[in-house]
Amino acid sequence: MKRAVILVSGGLDSATTLAIARSQGFELYALSVDYGQRHRRELECARQVARALGTIRHTIVTVDLRAVGGSALTDTLDVPKDRSHEEMGQGIPITYVPARNTILLGLALGYAEVVEAFDLFIGANAVDYSGYPDCRPEFLAQFERLANLATKAAVEGRGTFHVHAPLLQRTKAEIIREGARLGVDYALTLSCYDPDPQGRACGRCDSCRLRRKGFEEAGLPDPASVA
């Protein structure tokens, strides 16, 4: 079986991506990153999702992006709440973490070299998302090119790296339906940017609102706990 490294955040998109990689016959090596995010409860969700979907190994790497700041997810800035979907579609919000997906994919690439995997999976989405530039297909294509220029494994001809983003052009509702079909337990996931001390979703941030819209359009109940 071919091996794949899958970035698993603990949210519904990465859980669905993990299930898709499993359905394609890959051995699953899950990688999560503790980057100092205020919603670190998602890391426990990532552990549960990785266990439930049968990963060979789940690794958590710590890189403290609070030292860089510049985002409501890693700094003391307020997380936007109660924005309309029209407002969410305008500009890049303060929840953007500078260079996050570049850093996460870089870590996944290094890990992939170690475990001898040439397939990287990320739950990036360019349809129902919050305007992040590092979720666009152009970025992912360029990172794949970089991966095959910057690694010993590729330069020595041992394989060609591929970056898979199976959710890239799917709506949130389509993602949820696919995950449900593949047996994802969405009760284990957390999509909230600002959960309460008990780990319950706020129900008001952009991510919560996009999630709610997705479940409503999918015609399925959201099993997640909301404050």
C-alpha positions as CSV (number, residue, x, y, z in Angstrom):
1,M,0.0,0.0,0.0
2,K,1.2,3.5,-0.7
3,R,1.6,5.8,2.2
4,A,0.1,9.3,2.5
5,V,0.6,12.1,5.0
6,I,-2.6,13.9,5.8
7,L,-2.8,17.2,7.6
8,V,-5.5,16.8,10.3
9,S,-6.7,19.9,12.2
10,G,-9.7,18.4,14.0
11,G,-12.2,20.2,11.8
12,L,-14.7,18.6,9.4
13,D,-12.8,19.3,6.2
14,S,-9.6,17.6,7.4
15,A,-11.6,14.7,8.8
16,T,-13.3,14.2,5.4
17,T,-10.0,14.5,3.6
18,L,-8.6,11.7,5.9
19,A,-11.6,9.5,5.1
20,I,-11.1,10.1,1.4
21,A,-7.4,9.2,1.6
22,R,-8.4,6.0,3.4
23,S,-11.0,5.2,0.7
24,Q,-8.3,5.5,-2.0
25,G,-6.3,2.8,-0.3
26,F,-3.5,4.8,1.3
27,E,-1.8,3.9,4.6
28,L,-2.6,6.9,6.7
29,Y,0.0,9.0,8.5
30,A,-1.8,11.9,10.2
31,L,0.0,15.1,11.1
32,S,-1.4,17.9,13.3
33,V,0.2,21.1,14.3
34,D,0.0,22.9,17.6
35,Y,0.8,26.4,16.4
36,G,-0.5,28.2,19.4
37,Q,-4.0,28.5,18.1
38,R,-6.6,29.8,20.5
39,H,-8.8,26.9,19.5
40,R,-6.3,24.3,20.6
41,R,-9.3,22.0,21.6
42,E,-9.2,21.0,18.0
43,L,-6.0,19.0,18.6
44,E,-7.9,16.6,20.9
45,C,-10.5,16.4,18.2
46,A,-7.7,15.6,15.7
47,R,-6.5,12.7,18.0
48,Q,-10.0,11.3,18.1
49,V,-10.6,11.6,14.4
50,A,-7.2,10.0,13.6
51,R,-8.0,7.1,15.9
52,A,-11.5,6.6,14.6
53,L,-10.4,6.5,10.9
54,G,-7.6,4.0,11.5
55,T,-4.3,6.0,11.0
56,I,-1.1,4.1,11.2
57,R,0.4,7.0,13.2
58,H,-0.7,10.4,14.4
59,T,2.0,12.9,15.1
60,I,1.6,16.4,16.6
61,V,4.3,18.9,15.9
62,T,4.6,22.2,17.9
63,V,5.5,25.4,16.1
64,D,4.5,28.5,18.2
65,L,3.2,31.0,15.7
66,R,2.1,33.3,18.5
67,A,5.6,34.6,18.3
68,V,4.7,36.0,14.9
69,G,1.2,37.1,15.6
70,G,-0.8,38.9,13.1
71,S,-4.0,36.8,13.4
72,A,-7.0,36.6,15.6
73,L,-6.2,32.9,16.0
74,T,-2.7,33.4,17.4
75,D,-3.0,36.9,19.0
76,T,-5.3,38.9,21.3
77,L,-7.3,40.2,18.4
78,D,-11.1,39.6,18.5
79,V,-12.5,36.8,16.4
80,P,-15.1,38.3,14.1
81,K,-18.6,37.1,15.0
82,D,-22.1,37.2,13.4
83,R,-20.9,38.2,10.0
84,S,-23.2,37.6,7.0
85,H,-22.1,35.2,4.2
86,E,-21.8,38.3,2.0
87,E,-19.4,39.9,4.5
88,M,-17.4,36.7,4.7
89,G,-16.9,36.8,1.0
90,Q,-15.2,40.2,1.0
91,G,-11.5,40.5,1.6
92,I,-9.1,38.4,3.8
93,P,-10.3,38.2,7.4
94,I,-8.3,38.8,10.5
95,T,-8.5,35.0,11.2
96,Y,-6.0,34.5,8.4
97,V,-2.7,33.1,9.9
98,P,0.3,34.4,8.0
99,A,1.8,31.7,5.8
100,R,0.0,28.9,7.8
101,N,-0.6,26.5,5.0
102,T,2.9,27.0,3.7
103,I,4.3,26.1,7.1
104,L,1.9,23.2,7.6
105,L,2.6,21.7,4.2
106,G,6.3,22.2,4.7
107,L,6.1,20.2,7.9
108,A,4.0,17.5,6.1
109,L,6.6,17.4,3.3
110,G,9.5,16.8,5.8
111,Y,7.5,14.1,7.6
112,A,6.6,12.5,4.2
113,E,10.3,12.2,3.4
114,V,10.9,10.5,6.8
115,V,8.1,7.9,6.4
116,E,8.7,7.5,2.7
117,A,5.4,8.9,1.5
118,F,5.0,10.9,-1.7
119,D,1.4,11.9,-1.3
120,L,0.3,14.8,0.8
121,F,-3.3,15.5,1.6
122,I,-4.8,18.8,2.8
123,G,-8.4,19.8,3.4
124,A,-8.1,23.2,1.5
125,N,-11.3,24.5,0.0
126,A,-11.7,27.3,-2.5
127,V,-15.5,27.4,-2.6
128,D,-17.1,27.7,0.9
129,Y,-14.1,29.3,2.7
130,S,-13.1,32.6,4.2
131,G,-10.9,34.1,1.5
132,Y,-7.6,32.7,2.6
133,P,-5.0,33.0,-0.2
134,D,-3.3,29.7,0.8
135,C,-6.4,27.7,0.0
136,R,-6.3,28.5,-3.7
137,P,-5.4,25.9,-6.4
138,E,-2.6,28.2,-7.6
139,F,-0.8,28.0,-4.3
140,L,-1.2,24.2,-4.0
141,A,0.2,23.7,-7.5
142,Q,3.2,25.9,-6.8
143,F,3.9,24.1,-3.5
144,E,3.8,20.7,-5.3
145,R,6.4,22.1,-7.7
146,L,8.5,23.3,-4.8
147,A,8.3,19.9,-3.1
148,N,9.8,18.2,-6.1
149,L,12.7,20.8,-6.2
150,A,13.5,21.0,-2.5
151,T,13.7,17.4,-1.3
152,K,16.4,14.8,-1.4
153,A,13.8,12.1,-2.1
154,A,12.6,13.8,-5.3
155,V,16.1,15.0,-6.5
156,E,17.4,11.5,-6.1
157,G,14.5,10.2,-8.2
158,R,13.0,8.0,-5.5
159,G,9.5,9.4,-6.2
160,T,7.4,12.4,-7.2
161,F,5.5,14.3,-4.6
162,H,1.8,15.1,-5.2
163,V,-0.3,17.5,-3.2
164,H,-3.9,16.3,-3.0
165,A,-6.8,18.7,-2.1
166,P,-9.9,16.6,-2.8
167,L,-12.2,19.2,-1.3
168,L,-10.9,22.1,-3.3
169,Q,-13.9,22.6,-5.6
170,R,-16.6,21.2,-3.3
171,T,-19.2,23.1,-1.4
172,K,-19.4,22.6,2.3
173,A,-22.7,20.6,1.8
174,E,-21.0,18.3,-0.7
175,I,-18.1,17.8,1.7
176,I,-20.4,16.8,4.5
177,R,-22.4,14.4,2.3
178,E,-19.2,12.8,1.2
179,G,-17.9,12.4,4.7
180,A,-21.2,11.0,5.9
181,R,-21.0,8.4,3.1
182,L,-17.5,7.5,4.1
183,G,-18.4,7.1,7.8
184,V,-16.9,10.2,9.3
185,D,-18.3,10.9,12.8
186,Y,-18.7,14.7,12.7
187,A,-19.4,14.7,16.5
188,L,-15.7,14.2,16.9
189,T,-14.8,17.4,15.0
190,L,-14.5,21.1,15.9
191,S,-14.7,23.9,13.4
192,C,-14.9,26.8,15.8
193,Y,-12.3,29.6,16.0
194,D,-13.4,30.6,19.5
195,P,-14.7,27.7,21.5
196,D,-15.7,28.2,25.2
197,P,-13.7,26.7,28.1
198,Q,-15.7,23.5,27.8
199,G,-14.7,23.1,24.1
200,R,-18.1,23.9,22.7
201,A,-18.4,25.8,19.5
202,C,-19.4,29.4,19.7
203,G,-21.9,29.1,16.8
204,R,-21.1,32.7,15.7
205,C,-17.6,32.9,14.1
206,D,-17.2,32.6,10.3
207,S,-16.2,28.9,10.6
208,C,-19.2,28.0,12.7
209,R,-21.5,29.8,10.3
210,L,-20.0,28.1,7.2
211,R,-20.4,24.8,9.0
212,R,-24.0,25.4,9.9
213,K,-24.8,26.5,6.4
214,G,-23.2,23.3,5.0
215,F,-25.2,21.0,7.3
216,E,-28.4,22.8,6.5
217,E,-27.8,22.5,2.7
218,A,-26.8,18.9,3.1
219,G,-30.0,18.2,4.9
220,L,-28.2,16.6,7.8
221,P,-28.1,17.5,11.6
222,D,-24.8,18.7,13.0
223,P,-23.9,16.5,15.9
224,A,-21.3,19.0,17.3
225,S,-21.8,20.7,20.6
226,V,-22.6,24.4,20.5
227,A,-22.5,26.7,23.5
